[in-house]
Amino acid sequence: MTKEQQQQMTKKLGTFLRYERMQKGISIAKIAEDLSLNPSTIVSIEEGTHKTSFVTIYMITNYFSLNLANVMVAIQAY
């Protein structure tokens, strides 16, 4: 995967997670507090500017009751 493809994937993931958060009416502060993350980390993930760990992505998708594999398939098709 090229660096450009990685950046596109990161951006798509962030957009997808922001959409899920907003659909559920959850604030950045709330998810950050619940997952013991810095709010700026959530913002940068949603903006696609933060390369985050697998564990953090898993925590966020699990928080939204999403299957990580399904999320990855969805953003690749996005």
Sequence and secondary structure as in RCSB ss.txt:
>XXXX:A:sequence
MTKEQQQQMTKKLGTFLRYERMQKGISIAKIAEDLSLNPSTIVSIEEGTHKTSFVTIYMITNYFSLNLANVMVAI
QAY
>XXXX:A:secstr
  HHHHHHHHHHHHHHHHHHHHHTT  HHHHHHHHT  HHHHHHHHHT     HHHHHHHHHHTT  HHHHHHHH
HH 
